[in-house]
Amino acid sequence: MNYLLPDYVKSIMAALKERGFEAYLVGGAVRDILLEKVPEDYDVATSARPEEVIETARNAGWGVVDELGRNFGVVMVVVGEKSVEVTSYRGESYGHDAHRPEKVWYCGELKDDLARRDFTINSIAMSIDGTFIDYFNGIEDLKDKKLRTVGPAAQRFAEDALRMFRACRFLAQLGVKGEPEVFTAIAEQLPRVGGLSLERVRTELNKLMLGNFVELGLEALVRSGLAAQSCRQREKGKLLQVPILPELAALTGVRQNLNYHAYDVWQHTLKTLSLSEGSLEIRWALLLHDIGKGRPQVRSCDEEGNPTDHGHERLSAEMAQNILQRLRFPPKFVKRVVWLIANHMQLGFHMDKEDFVSERWVRRTALSGSFRWNSEMCEAFLQLSAVCLADLGATKAHEQEIIAMRMYIDKLLQAVRLMPVHTSDLAVSGRQVEEILHNKEVLPSLMRVLLKRVQDGSLKNTEEDLTAAVKKWRERNFIGF
């Protein structure tokens, strides 16, 4: 394999080697190179101690950030606008903390450093000339799509409980299969999850949600029992236990109407995710879009005895809001995901109606206050379209139904693009209107009138039509004369 390391990475490794130290590329970057992917970042392991790394960097005129990880043997070397985490060979031992090592010591051998890592696919090193060093058969496991720990799985997870979430994340990102020992060990070490911070767990969940094999990671998360655990969050000086995603387990085995669905609610959810785009808003919306199904508030049966969940989108939106707020997602993110869930049945409802019904829906949305600008509303409807197509694709819908949905979406998005939300979305600016009126006092109210007229369809959103309307208004009201 001929992979060219970036010059800034090679220069750091070369500088360390020139001083007699070992230096190897390690971690996810090596794994990505083996998978023929371009790494997002690069980590270097070296036999040099932190102070020797700092000296090497400064002699070369590079910047260093050593306050962040000095106690753990980590120095961030900054070359131009690029940074590389350089870690001294080290060993670790763990105590009561569920994630951070209690003791760290330096060691002199690369093998000892690699032996402390979590999974074999992450314990491969690469030299500056492209030679791979693989003491734990990580390359073979990567080829065979196996996820194994370096050493006993129970020991690795007992040391750092976050590794259990990383296991699910790697299933989602790489499509690998966890060895039975991995899941047996997770079941044994579940109590350790309670010592993890919500921030770290949420970060792993988001990485999992963005994976190309997201359904594999989520299935493992629920099957292993990790989703049903709680982590902790410090609030007002107190440590609170925060449930992670216990609601997901309740979806398994929940029947759906076989006239329309091929899967139970949980398998349907996983299928939608496997068909979806990779944005976090879309992925979280799909994960939670049917979270209310099967609940007593919405579950009933039709005349033929088939299960129905009328109004589940409203209950799912309420539950999703509670879940995402509990997990401390940003308010803007929560608002968007909840909106997607609350509206995910609307495309199916509107697509067989007359055009004016959809236009009325778009107008009502523009006036609802959910969005500040047309661009924001356009983005939301585009995401909603992705959610609905994935949802439809995970049912018994025929190809023609999906084609019809796509055709309807094209028309709907055109109507959304033409519907202003804010006066700044109008085809004339406030300055243009002021130049016609020569009066600033009435400007805000007139701009709102123009916006309302465009929204209700009595005026086109073109510069020509809006300018003509302003001139007529001026003539009627003698403004500026």
Secondary structure as GFF3:
##gff-version 3
##sequence-region A 1 481
A	DSSP	alpha_helix	7	18	.	.	.	ID=ss1
A	DSSP	beta_strand	23	26	.	.	.	ID=ss2
A	DSSP	alpha_helix	28	34	.	.	.	ID=ss3
A	DSSP	beta_strand	43	46	.	.	.	ID=ss4
A	DSSP	alpha_helix	50	59	.	.	.	ID=ss5
A	DSSP	beta_strand	63	65	.	.	.	ID=ss6
A	DSSP	three_ten_helix	70	72	.	.	.	ID=ss7
A	DSSP	beta_strand	74	79	.	.	.	ID=ss8
A	DSSP	beta_strand	82	88	.	.	.	ID=ss9
A	DSSP	beta_strand	90	93	.	.	.	ID=ss10
A	DSSP	beta_strand	103	106	.	.	.	ID=ss11
A	DSSP	alpha_helix	110	115	.	.	.	ID=ss12
A	DSSP	three_ten_helix	120	122	.	.	.	ID=ss13
A	DSSP	beta_strand	125	126	.	.	.	ID=ss14
A	DSSP	beta_strand	132	133	.	.	.	ID=ss15
A	DSSP	alpha_helix	138	143	.	.	.	ID=ss16
A	DSSP	beta_strand	146	147	.	.	.	ID=ss17
A	DSSP	alpha_helix	153	159	.	.	.	ID=ss18
A	DSSP	alpha_helix	162	174	.	.	.	ID=ss19
A	DSSP	beta_strand	177	178	.	.	.	ID=ss20
A	DSSP	alpha_helix	180	189	.	.	.	ID=ss21
A	DSSP	three_ten_helix	190	195	.	.	.	ID=ss22
A	DSSP	alpha_helix	198	209	.	.	.	ID=ss23
A	DSSP	alpha_helix	214	223	.	.	.	ID=ss24
A	DSSP	three_ten_helix	226	228	.	.	.	ID=ss25
A	DSSP	beta_strand	230	235	.	.	.	ID=ss26
A	DSSP	beta_strand	238	243	.	.	.	ID=ss27
A	DSSP	three_ten_helix	246	251	.	.	.	ID=ss28
A	DSSP	alpha_helix	265	274	.	.	.	ID=ss29
A	DSSP	alpha_helix	280	288	.	.	.	ID=ss30
A	DSSP	beta_strand	299	301	.	.	.	ID=ss31
A	DSSP	beta_strand	307	309	.	.	.	ID=ss32
A	DSSP	alpha_helix	312	326	.	.	.	ID=ss33
A	DSSP	alpha_helix	331	342	.	.	.	ID=ss34
A	DSSP	alpha_helix	346	350	.	.	.	ID=ss35
A	DSSP	alpha_helix	355	367	.	.	.	ID=ss36
A	DSSP	alpha_helix	374	393	.	.	.	ID=ss37
A	DSSP	alpha_helix	399	418	.	.	.	ID=ss38
A	DSSP	three_ten_helix	423	425	.	.	.	ID=ss39
A	DSSP	alpha_helix	430	437	.	.	.	ID=ss40
A	DSSP	alpha_helix	443	455	.	.	.	ID=ss41
A	DSSP	alpha_helix	463	477	.	.	.	ID=ss42
###
